[in-house]
Structures are given as C-alpha cells and as structure tokens.
C-alpha cells in the first residue's frame, strides 16, 4: 500500500526499451486505480471523524491528521504515476503515427497487440485529426523535413505486397525481392513499416 503499486507501474514502463511500446499492463493499472479509491475512502473517513469530534481539521496535529495526510499524499502520488504511465505511452503512440503510418491497420500486428482499447481509440482520433489538417493544407507532413537530393530512390521489396499497388504516378507489382525506382514519398511509408529497404551506393 501507500503508493507502492504506482511505483511498480512506472517501473514497468521504464523497464522497456526507450521509444518501444510494451503491452498495456491492465492488471497493475487497475490495482493502482483501486488503491487510489482505498486511499480516498480512508482519507474521507478520517476527515469525517475529526469533524464529528469537532476538531479543527486545519489546525489540529494528531494521529488522525497525520493518517489523513499520508493517505492524501499517497493518493496524489498514485495519480501522478497513473498520469505518467498514460502520458508516456501516448507519446510513443503519437510517434508511431508520424513514423509508421496513420492507419491502425498499417501498424505491425505485434504493435497493435500492445495497445489497450482506449489507446486504439486515441490513435484513431489522433490520426484522423492529422489527416484532416494535412488535407486542409494540401500537404503531407509525414515526409522528410529535409529536402532530398533526388525525389526518386532505389528500393528492394522485403515482403510480397501483390500486383497493381497504386502509387502516386503509376501502379507497380511489388513482389518480394523485386527492385524498383520509386518516388521517395511513395516508398517512405513502406520503408517505415519494414516492407521495403532503400538501396544506397
């Protein structure tokens, strides 16, 4: 008790590789929420007891006061741990939208499995907002921020994607191990998802 579960939740997030998403620890998350409820109930009971005894809650320094203080501080600490856990996971999810793709189905299955239901909803709404903004501006913000020397790059297909894949200026047969000369803007989404690799030199 006393915020230990909150500490374990943050430690669980920190134990993963930086920038990589781990499975949402729903069991531990719910334990911290339950612990917050316990602290709040105990805090409320102690304050009510002091009020019933006509004790000045703000000025009195007795066992009940310090007990209420411990529950209050534990509650705040647990809430901060919950927010840190959710915020840091949300930051990784936002980066996935920028670096991998704006559609949930574009993400590799092993990444999708690590999302909670609410995180899937968050990813969808965040991506929809980005797509709407880019459509209004008529600009793709997901491409390189530094202008490339050549708008075309040579790539090798790593996974079979089938025939008739529609690109910005043509359709292509993206069979495994085939090599193509594609617009960088067309190839980047596939490179980010590990479906292609850029050939240099």
Secondary structure as the mmCIF struct_conf table of DSSP 4:
data_model
#
loop_
_struct_conf.conf_type_id
_struct_conf.id
_struct_conf.beg_label_comp_id
_struct_conf.beg_label_asym_id
_struct_conf.beg_label_seq_id
_struct_conf.end_label_comp_id
_struct_conf.end_label_asym_id
_struct_conf.end_label_seq_id
TURN_TY1_P TURN_TY1_P1 UNK A 2 UNK A 3
HELX_RH_AL_P HELX_RH_AL_P1 UNK A 4 UNK A 14
TURN_TY1_P TURN_TY1_P2 UNK A 15 UNK A 15
BEND BEND1 UNK A 16 UNK A 16
HELX_LH_PP_P HELX_LH_PP_P1 UNK A 17 UNK A 17
TURN_TY1_P TURN_TY1_P3 UNK A 18 UNK A 19
HELX_LH_PP_P HELX_LH_PP_P2 UNK A 21 UNK A 24
HELX_RH_AL_P HELX_RH_AL_P2 UNK A 26 UNK A 52
TURN_TY1_P TURN_TY1_P4 UNK A 53 UNK A 54
TURN_TY1_P TURN_TY1_P5 UNK A 57 UNK A 59
BEND BEND2 UNK A 62 UNK A 62
HELX_RH_AL_P HELX_RH_AL_P3 UNK A 63 UNK A 99
TURN_TY1_P TURN_TY1_P6 UNK A 100 UNK A 100
BEND BEND3 UNK A 102 UNK A 103
HELX_RH_3T_P HELX_RH_3T_P1 UNK A 104 UNK A 106
BEND BEND4 UNK A 107 UNK A 107
HELX_RH_AL_P HELX_RH_AL_P4 UNK A 109 UNK A 112
TURN_TY1_P TURN_TY1_P7 UNK A 113 UNK A 114
HELX_RH_AL_P HELX_RH_AL_P5 UNK A 117 UNK A 137
TURN_TY1_P TURN_TY1_P8 UNK A 138 UNK A 138
TURN_TY1_P TURN_TY1_P9 UNK A 141 UNK A 142
BEND BEND5 UNK A 143 UNK A 143
BEND BEND6 UNK A 145 UNK A 146
HELX_LH_PP_P HELX_LH_PP_P3 UNK A 147 UNK A 148
BEND BEND7 UNK A 149 UNK A 149
BEND BEND8 UNK A 151 UNK A 151
STRN STRN1 UNK A 152 UNK A 157
BEND BEND9 UNK A 158 UNK A 159
STRN STRN2 UNK A 162 UNK A 166
BEND BEND10 UNK A 168 UNK A 169
STRN STRN3 UNK A 171 UNK A 174
TURN_TY1_P TURN_TY1_P10 UNK A 176 UNK A 177
STRN STRN4 UNK A 179 UNK A 183
HELX_RH_AL_P HELX_RH_AL_P6 UNK A 184 UNK A 192
TURN_TY1_P TURN_TY1_P11 UNK A 193 UNK A 194
BEND BEND11 UNK A 195 UNK A 195
STRN STRN5 UNK A 196 UNK A 198
#
